[in-house]
């Protein structure tokens, strides 16, 4: 499943894939597969991303268009 918003959030925050990969403790290549929809993002990484970007998991996965609750 492709989550377009993880790329949008990363770019909106002027971060590189390698920056977010380091935050998650994975390689840049592995993170790239999340953005391209070639790998499923584990819930632990979704939680980390939602805290980092100050948004909800629902926003990241496209269940809502509200960035903050």
Secondary structure, 3 states (H helix, E strand, C coil): CCCHHHHHHHHHCCCCHHHHHHHHCCCHHHHHHHHHCCCCCCHHHHHHHHHHHCCCHHHHHCCCCCCCC
